[in-house]
Amino acid sequence: MKKLKIVHTVYGDASGGRWQAMLNTFDALESKGHEGFLVYGDENKKLKSESYPKFVLNSSGFYDLIAAVKLALWLRSYRPDLVIAHSGRAVYLFKNAMFFSQIKCPVIAMNHSHNVKRTLRADGFIHITPYVAQCVADAAKKKGVDLRKKPQAVIPNLIHLPEDEPSFAKKLGEPVVLGIMTRLVEYKGTHIAISAVEQLKQKGYMVKLLIAGDGEQKEFLFQQVKDLNLEGEVEFLGWISGEQKRKFYKDIDIALVPTMNDTQPLAILDAFAWGKPVVASDHISVQQIVRQGENGLMTKCGDVQDLVNNLIILIESPEQISRMAQVGHQDAENEYQFCKVADKLIDFLDSTYI
Protein backbone atom coordinates (compact mmCIF):
# COMPACT_ATOMS: atom_id res chain seq x y z
CA MET A 1 0.00 0.00 0.00
CA LYS A 2 1.32 3.41 -0.98
CA LYS A 3 1.81 5.78 1.93
CA LEU A 4 -0.07 9.03 1.30
CA LYS A 5 0.68 12.51 2.60
CA ILE A 6 -2.74 13.84 3.56
CA VAL A 7 -3.67 17.38 4.60
CA HIS A 8 -6.68 17.68 6.92
CA THR A 9 -8.09 21.20 6.92
CA VAL A 10 -10.97 23.29 8.25
CA TYR A 11 -11.75 27.02 8.12
CA GLY A 12 -14.52 28.87 9.91
CA ASP A 13 -15.56 28.13 13.49
CA ALA A 14 -15.04 24.40 14.12
CA SER A 15 -15.59 24.42 17.88
CA GLY A 16 -18.35 21.83 17.68
CA GLY A 17 -18.10 18.24 16.50
CA ARG A 18 -16.49 19.26 13.21
CA TRP A 19 -13.05 19.68 14.83
CA GLN A 20 -13.19 16.35 16.61
CA ALA A 21 -14.41 14.67 13.43
CA MET A 22 -11.38 16.06 11.58
CA LEU A 23 -8.99 14.79 14.25
CA ASN A 24 -10.73 11.41 14.22
CA THR A 25 -10.28 11.18 10.43
CA PHE A 26 -6.61 12.12 10.84
CA ASP A 27 -6.14 9.41 13.48
CA ALA A 28 -7.99 6.78 11.46
CA LEU A 29 -5.85 7.29 8.35
CA GLU A 30 -2.65 7.57 10.39
CA SER A 31 -3.51 4.22 11.99
CA LYS A 32 -3.39 2.75 8.49
CA GLY A 33 0.08 4.13 7.81
CA HIS A 34 -0.70 7.45 6.10
CA GLU A 35 1.03 10.70 7.04
CA GLY A 36 -1.16 13.62 8.09
CA PHE A 37 -0.89 17.38 8.52
CA LEU A 38 -3.41 19.91 9.87
CA VAL A 39 -4.02 23.29 8.23
CA TYR A 40 -6.35 25.84 9.84
CA GLY A 41 -6.64 29.50 10.90
CA ASP A 42 -6.50 31.42 14.17
CA GLU A 43 -10.24 31.02 14.75
CA ASN A 44 -9.52 27.39 15.70
CA LYS A 45 -6.10 27.91 17.27
CA LYS A 46 -7.35 27.25 20.81
CA LEU A 47 -8.85 23.88 19.94
CA LYS A 48 -7.03 20.66 20.81
CA SER A 49 -4.17 19.93 18.43
CA GLU A 50 -1.09 19.61 20.64
CA SER A 51 0.19 16.30 19.28
CA TYR A 52 -0.56 16.97 15.61
CA PRO A 53 1.78 18.46 12.98
CA LYS A 54 0.19 21.69 11.84
CA PHE A 55 0.42 24.79 9.70
CA VAL A 56 -1.62 27.76 10.97
CA LEU A 57 -2.54 30.15 8.16
CA ASN A 58 -5.26 32.78 8.41
CA SER A 59 -7.80 33.24 5.64
CA SER A 60 -10.30 36.10 5.62
CA GLY A 61 -12.87 34.38 3.41
CA PHE A 62 -13.62 32.41 0.27
CA TYR A 63 -11.73 34.78 -2.02
CA ASP A 64 -8.64 35.58 0.07
CA LEU A 65 -6.03 35.42 -2.68
CA ILE A 66 -3.16 36.45 -0.40
CA ALA A 67 -3.83 33.42 1.83
CA ALA A 68 -4.09 31.24 -1.29
CA VAL A 69 -0.66 32.39 -2.48
CA LYS A 70 0.89 31.78 0.94
CA LEU A 71 -0.66 28.33 1.00
CA ALA A 72 0.60 27.65 -2.52
CA LEU A 73 4.18 28.29 -1.37
CA TRP A 74 3.71 25.86 1.52
CA LEU A 75 2.17 23.25 -0.79
CA ARG A 76 5.18 23.39 -3.09
CA SER A 77 7.30 22.44 -0.09
CA TYR A 78 5.04 19.81 1.51
CA ARG A 79 3.68 18.22 -1.71
CA PRO A 80 0.61 16.39 -0.34
CA ASP A 81 -1.04 13.55 -2.21
CA LEU A 82 -4.53 14.38 -0.97
CA VAL A 83 -6.46 17.09 0.89
CA ILE A 84 -9.52 16.35 3.03
CA ALA A 85 -11.39 19.61 3.58
CA HIS A 86 -13.97 19.82 6.37
CA SER A 87 -15.58 23.12 5.33
CA GLY A 88 -16.50 25.08 2.23
CA ARG A 89 -13.93 27.80 2.97
CA ALA A 90 -11.23 25.13 3.19
CA VAL A 91 -12.27 23.74 -0.20
CA TYR A 92 -12.05 27.20 -1.79
CA LEU A 93 -8.72 28.05 -0.18
CA PHE A 94 -7.04 24.84 -1.31
CA LYS A 95 -8.53 24.83 -4.80
CA ASN A 96 -7.27 28.41 -5.29
CA ALA A 97 -3.88 27.49 -3.83
CA MET A 98 -3.60 24.50 -6.17
CA PHE A 99 -4.08 26.89 -9.09
CA PHE A 100 -1.28 29.18 -7.92
CA SER A 101 1.09 26.35 -7.01
CA GLN A 102 0.47 24.41 -10.23
CA ILE A 103 0.25 21.24 -8.13
CA LYS A 104 -2.26 18.56 -9.03
CA CYS A 105 -3.67 17.21 -5.79
CA PRO A 106 -7.31 16.15 -5.27
CA VAL A 107 -9.35 18.03 -2.67
CA ILE A 108 -11.98 15.85 -1.00
CA ALA A 109 -14.86 17.56 0.81
CA MET A 110 -16.18 16.02 4.00
CA ASN A 111 -19.36 17.95 4.80
CA HIS A 112 -20.45 18.41 8.41
CA SER A 113 -23.51 20.52 7.63
CA HIS A 114 -26.36 20.39 5.13
CA ASN A 115 -25.21 23.68 3.59
CA VAL A 116 -23.00 22.07 0.97
CA LYS A 117 -23.07 24.39 -2.05
CA ARG A 118 -19.65 25.90 -1.26
CA THR A 119 -18.03 22.46 -1.39
CA LEU A 120 -19.07 21.63 -4.97
CA ARG A 121 -15.64 22.71 -6.27
CA ALA A 122 -14.11 19.68 -4.54
CA ASP A 123 -12.75 16.80 -6.60
CA GLY A 124 -14.57 14.18 -4.52
CA PHE A 125 -16.79 13.76 -1.49
CA ILE A 126 -17.03 11.80 1.73
CA HIS A 127 -20.63 12.08 2.92
CA ILE A 128 -21.16 11.38 6.62
CA THR A 129 -24.83 10.45 6.05
CA PRO A 130 -26.98 9.49 3.06
CA TYR A 131 -28.90 12.74 3.51
CA VAL A 132 -25.71 14.77 3.10
CA ALA A 133 -25.09 12.87 -0.15
CA GLN A 134 -28.58 13.89 -1.29
CA CYS A 135 -27.89 17.51 -0.34
CA VAL A 136 -24.74 17.47 -2.49
CA ALA A 137 -26.62 15.90 -5.40
CA ASP A 138 -29.41 18.48 -5.16
CA ALA A 139 -26.97 21.40 -4.92
CA ALA A 140 -24.96 20.10 -7.87
CA LYS A 141 -28.10 19.81 -9.99
CA LYS A 142 -29.07 23.42 -9.22
CA LYS A 143 -25.56 24.66 -10.03
CA GLY A 144 -25.14 22.50 -13.13
CA VAL A 145 -22.18 20.62 -11.64
CA ASP A 146 -21.52 17.15 -13.06
CA LEU A 147 -20.72 14.77 -10.19
CA ARG A 148 -20.21 11.67 -12.32
CA LYS A 149 -16.43 12.07 -12.42
CA LYS A 150 -16.12 12.99 -8.75
CA PRO A 151 -15.59 9.96 -6.46
CA GLN A 152 -18.04 9.75 -3.57
CA ALA A 153 -18.65 7.53 -0.56
CA VAL A 154 -20.97 7.57 2.45
CA ILE A 155 -18.76 7.10 5.52
CA PRO A 156 -20.03 8.12 8.98
CA ASN A 157 -18.27 9.90 11.78
CA LEU A 158 -16.36 7.54 14.04
CA ILE A 159 -16.21 6.99 17.79
CA HIS A 160 -13.92 5.16 20.17
CA LEU A 161 -15.59 2.38 22.12
CA PRO A 162 -14.83 2.63 25.84
CA GLU A 163 -12.92 -0.16 27.54
CA ASP A 164 -15.71 -0.51 30.11
CA GLU A 165 -18.36 -3.05 29.18
CA PRO A 166 -21.89 -1.55 29.36
CA SER A 167 -24.15 -2.95 32.07
CA PHE A 168 -27.45 -2.45 30.22
CA ALA A 169 -29.16 -2.05 33.58
CA LYS A 170 -32.88 -2.84 33.68
CA LYS A 171 -33.38 -0.82 36.86
CA LEU A 172 -33.38 2.96 36.87
CA GLY A 173 -31.81 5.15 39.51
CA GLU A 174 -33.69 7.20 42.07
CA PRO A 175 -33.82 9.87 40.84
CA VAL A 176 -33.69 8.94 37.17
CA VAL A 177 -30.58 10.67 35.82
CA LEU A 178 -30.85 12.27 32.39
CA GLY A 179 -27.71 13.45 30.63
CA ILE A 180 -26.98 15.86 27.82
CA MET A 181 -23.48 16.41 26.42
CA THR A 182 -23.35 19.25 23.92
CA ARG A 183 -22.30 22.77 23.04
CA LEU A 184 -24.51 25.19 24.89
CA VAL A 185 -25.97 26.97 21.88
CA GLU A 186 -29.65 27.46 21.12
CA TYR A 187 -30.00 25.01 18.23
CA LYS A 188 -28.76 22.12 20.38
CA GLY A 189 -32.00 22.33 22.38
CA THR A 190 -30.65 22.19 25.94
CA HIS A 191 -33.36 24.65 27.01
CA ILE A 192 -35.96 22.11 25.85
CA ALA A 193 -34.44 19.44 28.09
CA ILE A 194 -34.56 21.80 31.07
CA SER A 195 -38.22 22.61 30.41
CA ALA A 196 -38.94 18.87 30.21
CA VAL A 197 -37.37 18.38 33.66
CA GLU A 198 -39.70 21.01 35.08
CA GLN A 199 -42.76 19.25 33.67
CA LEU A 200 -41.59 15.86 34.91
CA LYS A 201 -41.09 17.35 38.37
CA GLN A 202 -44.61 18.80 38.30
CA LYS A 203 -45.96 15.37 37.40
CA GLY A 204 -44.25 13.83 40.42
CA TYR A 205 -41.31 12.12 38.72
CA MET A 206 -37.95 12.25 40.48
CA VAL A 207 -35.39 13.17 37.83
CA LYS A 208 -32.00 14.88 37.65
CA LEU A 209 -30.42 16.42 34.56
CA LEU A 210 -26.63 16.52 34.10
CA ILE A 211 -25.50 19.04 31.46
CA ALA A 212 -21.95 18.57 30.15
CA GLY A 213 -20.72 21.35 27.90
CA ASP A 214 -20.11 25.05 27.52
CA GLY A 215 -21.05 27.76 25.08
CA GLU A 216 -22.68 31.10 24.43
CA GLN A 217 -26.08 30.07 25.86
CA LYS A 218 -24.67 29.11 29.26
CA GLU A 219 -25.82 32.18 31.18
CA PHE A 220 -29.29 31.98 29.63
CA LEU A 221 -29.58 28.35 30.72
CA PHE A 222 -28.36 29.16 34.24
CA GLN A 223 -31.11 31.77 34.47
CA GLN A 224 -33.70 29.35 33.08
CA VAL A 225 -32.85 26.84 35.79
CA LYS A 226 -33.07 29.53 38.45
CA ASP A 227 -36.41 30.88 37.14
CA LEU A 228 -37.92 27.37 37.15
CA ASN A 229 -36.58 26.58 40.65
CA LEU A 230 -34.64 23.58 39.35
CA GLU A 231 -31.32 24.16 41.14
CA GLY A 232 -31.74 20.78 42.86
CA GLU A 233 -32.64 18.94 39.66
CA VAL A 234 -30.15 20.39 37.12
CA GLU A 235 -26.36 20.35 37.41
CA PHE A 236 -23.94 22.02 34.99
CA LEU A 237 -20.65 20.13 34.63
CA GLY A 238 -18.84 22.30 32.07
CA TRP A 239 -16.61 20.71 29.43
CA ILE A 240 -15.63 17.20 30.48
CA SER A 241 -13.27 14.53 29.19
CA GLY A 242 -11.33 11.51 30.35
CA GLU A 243 -12.39 10.22 33.75
CA GLN A 244 -15.10 12.88 34.03
CA LYS A 245 -16.69 11.67 30.80
CA ARG A 246 -16.49 8.08 32.00
CA LYS A 247 -18.25 9.05 35.24
CA PHE A 248 -20.90 10.99 33.31
CA TYR A 249 -21.91 7.94 31.30
CA LYS A 250 -21.74 5.71 34.36
CA ASP A 251 -24.07 8.07 36.22
CA ILE A 252 -26.78 8.70 33.65
CA ASP A 253 -29.74 6.45 32.87
CA ILE A 254 -30.88 8.13 29.64
CA ALA A 255 -29.00 10.31 27.14
CA LEU A 256 -30.89 13.29 25.68
CA VAL A 257 -30.17 14.84 22.27
CA PRO A 258 -32.91 17.44 21.66
CA THR A 259 -31.08 19.03 18.72
CA MET A 260 -32.93 21.28 16.31
CA ASN A 261 -30.16 21.54 13.68
CA ASP A 262 -27.38 19.00 13.21
CA THR A 263 -25.76 16.74 10.64
CA GLN A 264 -24.71 13.60 12.53
CA PRO A 265 -24.83 14.20 16.31
CA LEU A 266 -21.76 12.68 17.92
CA ALA A 267 -23.66 12.70 21.22
CA ILE A 268 -25.89 9.90 19.91
CA LEU A 269 -22.93 7.82 18.75
CA ASP A 270 -21.19 8.35 22.11
CA ALA A 271 -24.31 7.25 24.00
CA PHE A 272 -24.50 4.13 21.85
CA ALA A 273 -20.85 3.38 22.59
CA TRP A 274 -21.42 3.67 26.34
CA GLY A 275 -24.54 1.50 26.22
CA LYS A 276 -27.00 4.26 27.12
CA PRO A 277 -30.51 4.61 25.67
CA VAL A 278 -31.11 7.72 23.58
CA VAL A 279 -34.10 10.03 23.42
CA ALA A 280 -33.56 12.57 20.64
CA SER A 281 -35.47 14.97 18.43
CA ASP A 282 -36.73 13.78 15.06
CA HIS A 283 -34.50 16.21 13.15
CA ILE A 284 -33.37 14.79 9.78
CA SER A 285 -29.84 14.30 11.18
CA VAL A 286 -31.19 12.07 13.94
CA GLN A 287 -33.32 10.10 11.50
CA GLN A 288 -30.08 9.01 9.82
CA ILE A 289 -29.03 7.21 13.03
CA VAL A 290 -32.02 6.39 15.25
CA ARG A 291 -34.55 3.73 14.32
CA GLN A 292 -37.67 4.60 16.25
CA GLY A 293 -38.30 2.23 19.16
CA GLU A 294 -35.39 -0.01 18.16
CA ASN A 295 -32.16 1.75 19.12
CA GLY A 296 -33.75 4.91 20.55
CA LEU A 297 -36.77 7.15 20.65
CA MET A 298 -37.40 10.27 18.57
CA THR A 299 -39.63 13.12 19.72
CA LYS A 300 -41.06 16.02 17.73
CA CYS A 301 -38.32 18.58 17.14
CA GLY A 302 -38.65 21.48 19.58
CA ASP A 303 -41.69 19.95 21.34
CA VAL A 304 -41.21 19.86 25.11
CA GLN A 305 -44.43 17.96 25.77
CA ASP A 306 -43.57 15.19 23.33
CA LEU A 307 -40.14 14.84 24.98
CA VAL A 308 -41.84 14.56 28.37
CA ASN A 309 -44.28 11.95 27.11
CA ASN A 310 -41.51 9.78 25.67
CA LEU A 311 -39.40 10.06 28.80
CA ILE A 312 -42.37 8.92 30.89
CA ILE A 313 -42.76 5.90 28.61
CA LEU A 314 -39.14 4.92 29.29
CA ILE A 315 -39.21 5.69 33.00
CA GLU A 316 -42.20 3.41 33.37
CA SER A 317 -40.73 0.71 31.08
CA PRO A 318 -37.10 0.16 32.17
CA GLU A 319 -36.93 -3.13 30.26
CA GLN A 320 -37.37 -1.11 27.05
CA ILE A 321 -34.44 1.07 28.07
CA SER A 322 -32.16 -1.96 28.41
CA ARG A 323 -33.24 -3.40 25.06
CA MET A 324 -32.71 -0.15 23.13
CA ALA A 325 -29.33 0.39 24.77
CA GLN A 326 -28.15 -3.04 23.66
CA VAL A 327 -29.23 -2.44 20.06
CA GLY A 328 -27.58 0.98 20.02
CA HIS A 329 -24.35 -0.46 21.36
CA GLN A 330 -24.41 -3.10 18.64
CA ASP A 331 -24.79 -0.32 16.07
CA ALA A 332 -21.76 1.44 17.56
CA GLU A 333 -19.71 -1.74 17.23
CA ASN A 334 -20.87 -2.53 13.69
CA GLU A 335 -21.08 0.88 12.07
CA TYR A 336 -19.25 3.64 13.94
CA GLN A 337 -16.28 2.31 15.90
CA PHE A 338 -12.80 3.55 15.02
CA CYS A 339 -11.43 0.47 13.26
CA LYS A 340 -14.54 -0.10 11.13
CA VAL A 341 -14.68 3.49 9.88
CA ALA A 342 -10.92 3.53 9.31
CA ASP A 343 -11.35 0.50 7.03
CA LYS A 344 -14.11 2.27 5.10
CA LEU A 345 -11.91 5.33 4.60
CA ILE A 346 -9.03 3.20 3.36
CA ASP A 347 -11.30 1.24 1.00
CA PHE A 348 -12.47 4.54 -0.52
CA LEU A 349 -8.94 5.88 -0.92
CA ASP A 350 -7.67 2.55 -2.28
CA SER A 351 -10.38 2.48 -4.94
CA THR A 352 -9.84 6.04 -6.11
CA TYR A 353 -6.46 7.55 -5.19
CA ILE A 354 -3.92 4.75 -4.60
C-alpha positions as CSV (number, residue, x, y, z in Angstrom):
1,M,0.0,0.0,0.0
2,K,1.3,3.4,-1.0
3,K,1.8,5.8,1.9
4,L,-0.1,9.0,1.3
5,K,0.7,12.5,2.6
6,I,-2.7,13.8,3.6
7,V,-3.7,17.4,4.6
8,H,-6.7,17.7,6.9
9,T,-8.1,21.2,6.9
10,V,-11.0,23.3,8.3
11,Y,-11.8,27.0,8.1
12,G,-14.5,28.9,9.9
13,D,-15.6,28.1,13.5
14,A,-15.0,24.4,14.1
15,S,-15.6,24.4,17.9
16,G,-18.4,21.8,17.7
17,G,-18.1,18.2,16.5
18,R,-16.5,19.3,13.2
19,W,-13.0,19.7,14.8
20,Q,-13.2,16.3,16.6
21,A,-14.4,14.7,13.4
22,M,-11.4,16.1,11.6
23,L,-9.0,14.8,14.2
24,N,-10.7,11.4,14.2
25,T,-10.3,11.2,10.4
26,F,-6.6,12.1,10.8
27,D,-6.1,9.4,13.5
28,A,-8.0,6.8,11.5
29,L,-5.8,7.3,8.4
30,E,-2.7,7.6,10.4
31,S,-3.5,4.2,12.0
32,K,-3.4,2.7,8.5
33,G,0.1,4.1,7.8
34,H,-0.7,7.5,6.1
35,E,1.0,10.7,7.0
36,G,-1.2,13.6,8.1
37,F,-0.9,17.4,8.5
38,L,-3.4,19.9,9.9
39,V,-4.0,23.3,8.2
40,Y,-6.3,25.8,9.8
41,G,-6.6,29.5,10.9
42,D,-6.5,31.4,14.2
43,E,-10.2,31.0,14.7
44,N,-9.5,27.4,15.7
45,K,-6.1,27.9,17.3
46,K,-7.4,27.3,20.8
47,L,-8.8,23.9,19.9
48,K,-7.0,20.7,20.8
49,S,-4.2,19.9,18.4
50,E,-1.1,19.6,20.6
51,S,0.2,16.3,19.3
52,Y,-0.6,17.0,15.6
53,P,1.8,18.5,13.0
54,K,0.2,21.7,11.8
55,F,0.4,24.8,9.7
56,V,-1.6,27.8,11.0
57,L,-2.5,30.1,8.2
58,N,-5.3,32.8,8.4
59,S,-7.8,33.2,5.6
60,S,-10.3,36.1,5.6
61,G,-12.9,34.4,3.4
62,F,-13.6,32.4,0.3
63,Y,-11.7,34.8,-2.0
64,D,-8.6,35.6,0.1
65,L,-6.0,35.4,-2.7
66,I,-3.2,36.4,-0.4
67,A,-3.8,33.4,1.8
68,A,-4.1,31.2,-1.3
69,V,-0.7,32.4,-2.5
70,K,0.9,31.8,0.9
71,L,-0.7,28.3,1.0
72,A,0.6,27.7,-2.5
73,L,4.2,28.3,-1.4
74,W,3.7,25.9,1.5
75,L,2.2,23.3,-0.8
76,R,5.2,23.4,-3.1
77,S,7.3,22.4,-0.1
78,Y,5.0,19.8,1.5
79,R,3.7,18.2,-1.7
80,P,0.6,16.4,-0.3
81,D,-1.0,13.5,-2.2
82,L,-4.5,14.4,-1.0
83,V,-6.5,17.1,0.9
84,I,-9.5,16.3,3.0
85,A,-11.4,19.6,3.6
86,H,-14.0,19.8,6.4
87,S,-15.6,23.1,5.3
88,G,-16.5,25.1,2.2
89,R,-13.9,27.8,3.0
90,A,-11.2,25.1,3.2
91,V,-12.3,23.7,-0.2
92,Y,-12.1,27.2,-1.8
93,L,-8.7,28.0,-0.2
94,F,-7.0,24.8,-1.3
95,K,-8.5,24.8,-4.8
96,N,-7.3,28.4,-5.3
97,A,-3.9,27.5,-3.8
98,M,-3.6,24.5,-6.2
99,F,-4.1,26.9,-9.1
100,F,-1.3,29.2,-7.9
101,S,1.1,26.4,-7.0
102,Q,0.5,24.4,-10.2
103,I,0.2,21.2,-8.1
104,K,-2.3,18.6,-9.0
105,C,-3.7,17.2,-5.8
106,P,-7.3,16.1,-5.3
107,V,-9.4,18.0,-2.7
108,I,-12.0,15.9,-1.0
109,A,-14.9,17.6,0.8
110,M,-16.2,16.0,4.0
111,N,-19.4,18.0,4.8
112,H,-20.5,18.4,8.4
113,S,-23.5,20.5,7.6
114,H,-26.4,20.4,5.1
115,N,-25.2,23.7,3.6
116,V,-23.0,22.1,1.0
117,K,-23.1,24.4,-2.1
118,R,-19.6,25.9,-1.3
119,T,-18.0,22.5,-1.4
120,L,-19.1,21.6,-5.0
121,R,-15.6,22.7,-6.3
122,A,-14.1,19.7,-4.5
123,D,-12.8,16.8,-6.6
124,G,-14.6,14.2,-4.5
125,F,-16.8,13.8,-1.5
126,I,-17.0,11.8,1.7
127,H,-20.6,12.1,2.9
128,I,-21.2,11.4,6.6
129,T,-24.8,10.4,6.0
130,P,-27.0,9.5,3.1
131,Y,-28.9,12.7,3.5
132,V,-25.7,14.8,3.1
133,A,-25.1,12.9,-0.2
134,Q,-28.6,13.9,-1.3
135,C,-27.9,17.5,-0.3
136,V,-24.7,17.5,-2.5
137,A,-26.6,15.9,-5.4
138,D,-29.4,18.5,-5.2
139,A,-27.0,21.4,-4.9
140,A,-25.0,20.1,-7.9
141,K,-28.1,19.8,-10.0
142,K,-29.1,23.4,-9.2
143,K,-25.6,24.7,-10.0
144,G,-25.1,22.5,-13.1
145,V,-22.2,20.6,-11.6
146,D,-21.5,17.1,-13.1
147,L,-20.7,14.8,-10.2
148,R,-20.2,11.7,-12.3
149,K,-16.4,12.1,-12.4
150,K,-16.1,13.0,-8.8
151,P,-15.6,10.0,-6.5
152,Q,-18.0,9.7,-3.6
153,A,-18.6,7.5,-0.6
154,V,-21.0,7.6,2.4
155,I,-18.8,7.1,5.5
156,P,-20.0,8.1,9.0
157,N,-18.3,9.9,11.8
158,L,-16.4,7.5,14.0
159,I,-16.2,7.0,17.8
160,H,-13.9,5.2,20.2
161,L,-15.6,2.4,22.1
162,P,-14.8,2.6,25.8
163,E,-12.9,-0.2,27.5
164,D,-15.7,-0.5,30.1
165,E,-18.4,-3.1,29.2
166,P,-21.9,-1.5,29.4
167,S,-24.1,-3.0,32.1
168,F,-27.4,-2.4,30.2
169,A,-29.2,-2.1,33.6
170,K,-32.9,-2.8,33.7
171,K,-33.4,-0.8,36.9
172,L,-33.4,3.0,36.9
173,G,-31.8,5.2,39.5
174,E,-33.7,7.2,42.1
175,P,-33.8,9.9,40.8
176,V,-33.7,8.9,37.2
177,V,-30.6,10.7,35.8
178,L,-30.8,12.3,32.4
179,G,-27.7,13.4,30.6
180,I,-27.0,15.9,27.8
181,M,-23.5,16.4,26.4
182,T,-23.3,19.2,23.9
183,R,-22.3,22.8,23.0
184,L,-24.5,25.2,24.9
185,V,-26.0,27.0,21.9
186,E,-29.6,27.5,21.1
187,Y,-30.0,25.0,18.2
188,K,-28.8,22.1,20.4
189,G,-32.0,22.3,22.4
190,T,-30.7,22.2,25.9
191,H,-33.4,24.7,27.0
192,I,-36.0,22.1,25.8
193,A,-34.4,19.4,28.1
194,I,-34.6,21.8,31.1
195,S,-38.2,22.6,30.4
196,A,-38.9,18.9,30.2
197,V,-37.4,18.4,33.7
198,E,-39.7,21.0,35.1
199,Q,-42.8,19.3,33.7
200,L,-41.6,15.9,34.9
201,K,-41.1,17.3,38.4
202,Q,-44.6,18.8,38.3
203,K,-46.0,15.4,37.4
204,G,-44.3,13.8,40.4
205,Y,-41.3,12.1,38.7
206,M,-37.9,12.2,40.5
207,V,-35.4,13.2,37.8
208,K,-32.0,14.9,37.6
209,L,-30.4,16.4,34.6
210,L,-26.6,16.5,34.1
211,I,-25.5,19.0,31.5
212,A,-21.9,18.6,30.2
213,G,-20.7,21.3,27.9
214,D,-20.1,25.0,27.5
215,G,-21.1,27.8,25.1
216,E,-22.7,31.1,24.4
217,Q,-26.1,30.1,25.9
218,K,-24.7,29.1,29.3
219,E,-25.8,32.2,31.2
220,F,-29.3,32.0,29.6
221,L,-29.6,28.3,30.7
222,F,-28.4,29.2,34.2
223,Q,-31.1,31.8,34.5
224,Q,-33.7,29.4,33.1
225,V,-32.8,26.8,35.8
226,K,-33.1,29.5,38.4
227,D,-36.4,30.9,37.1
228,L,-37.9,27.4,37.2
229,N,-36.6,26.6,40.6
230,L,-34.6,23.6,39.3
231,E,-31.3,24.2,41.1
232,G,-31.7,20.8,42.9
233,E,-32.6,18.9,39.7
234,V,-30.2,20.4,37.1
235,E,-26.4,20.3,37.4
236,F,-23.9,22.0,35.0
237,L,-20.7,20.1,34.6
238,G,-18.8,22.3,32.1
239,W,-16.6,20.7,29.4
240,I,-15.6,17.2,30.5
241,S,-13.3,14.5,29.2
242,G,-11.3,11.5,30.3
243,E,-12.4,10.2,33.7
244,Q,-15.1,12.9,34.0
245,K,-16.7,11.7,30.8
246,R,-16.5,8.1,32.0
247,K,-18.2,9.0,35.2
248,F,-20.9,11.0,33.3
249,Y,-21.9,7.9,31.3
250,K,-21.7,5.7,34.4
251,D,-24.1,8.1,36.2
252,I,-26.8,8.7,33.7
253,D,-29.7,6.5,32.9
254,I,-30.9,8.1,29.6
255,A,-29.0,10.3,27.1
256,L,-30.9,13.3,25.7
257,V,-30.2,14.8,22.3
258,P,-32.9,17.4,21.7
259,T,-31.1,19.0,18.7
260,M,-32.9,21.3,16.3
261,N,-30.2,21.5,13.7
262,D,-27.4,19.0,13.2
263,T,-25.8,16.7,10.6
264,Q,-24.7,13.6,12.5
265,P,-24.8,14.2,16.3
266,L,-21.8,12.7,17.9
267,A,-23.7,12.7,21.2
268,I,-25.9,9.9,19.9
269,L,-22.9,7.8,18.8
270,D,-21.2,8.3,22.1
271,A,-24.3,7.2,24.0
272,F,-24.5,4.1,21.8
273,A,-20.9,3.4,22.6
274,W,-21.4,3.7,26.3
275,G,-24.5,1.5,26.2
276,K,-27.0,4.3,27.1
277,P,-30.5,4.6,25.7
278,V,-31.1,7.7,23.6
279,V,-34.1,10.0,23.4
280,A,-33.6,12.6,20.6
281,S,-35.5,15.0,18.4
282,D,-36.7,13.8,15.1
283,H,-34.5,16.2,13.2
284,I,-33.4,14.8,9.8
285,S,-29.8,14.3,11.2
286,V,-31.2,12.1,13.9
287,Q,-33.3,10.1,11.5
288,Q,-30.1,9.0,9.8
289,I,-29.0,7.2,13.0
290,V,-32.0,6.4,15.3
291,R,-34.6,3.7,14.3
292,Q,-37.7,4.6,16.3
293,G,-38.3,2.2,19.2
294,E,-35.4,0.0,18.2
295,N,-32.2,1.8,19.1
296,G,-33.7,4.9,20.5
297,L,-36.8,7.2,20.6
298,M,-37.4,10.3,18.6
299,T,-39.6,13.1,19.7
300,K,-41.1,16.0,17.7
301,C,-38.3,18.6,17.1
302,G,-38.6,21.5,19.6
303,D,-41.7,19.9,21.3
304,V,-41.2,19.9,25.1
305,Q,-44.4,18.0,25.8
306,D,-43.6,15.2,23.3
307,L,-40.1,14.8,25.0
308,V,-41.8,14.6,28.4
309,N,-44.3,12.0,27.1
310,N,-41.5,9.8,25.7
311,L,-39.4,10.1,28.8
312,I,-42.4,8.9,30.9
313,I,-42.8,5.9,28.6
314,L,-39.1,4.9,29.3
315,I,-39.2,5.7,33.0
316,E,-42.2,3.4,33.4
317,S,-40.7,0.7,31.1
318,P,-37.1,0.2,32.2
319,E,-36.9,-3.1,30.3
320,Q,-37.4,-1.1,27.0
321,I,-34.4,1.1,28.1
322,S,-32.2,-2.0,28.4
323,R,-33.2,-3.4,25.1
324,M,-32.7,-0.1,23.1
325,A,-29.3,0.4,24.8
326,Q,-28.1,-3.0,23.7
327,V,-29.2,-2.4,20.1
328,G,-27.6,1.0,20.0
329,H,-24.3,-0.5,21.4
330,Q,-24.4,-3.1,18.6
331,D,-24.8,-0.3,16.1
332,A,-21.8,1.4,17.6
333,E,-19.7,-1.7,17.2
334,N,-20.9,-2.5,13.7
335,E,-21.1,0.9,12.1
336,Y,-19.3,3.6,13.9
337,Q,-16.3,2.3,15.9
338,F,-12.8,3.5,15.0
339,C,-11.4,0.5,13.3
340,K,-14.5,-0.1,11.1
341,V,-14.7,3.5,9.9
342,A,-10.9,3.5,9.3
343,D,-11.3,0.5,7.0
344,K,-14.1,2.3,5.1
345,L,-11.9,5.3,4.6
346,I,-9.0,3.2,3.4
347,D,-11.3,1.2,1.0
348,F,-12.5,4.5,-0.5
349,L,-8.9,5.9,-0.9
350,D,-7.7,2.6,-2.3
351,S,-10.4,2.5,-4.9
352,T,-9.8,6.0,-6.1
353,Y,-6.5,7.5,-5.2
354,I,-3.9,4.8,-4.6
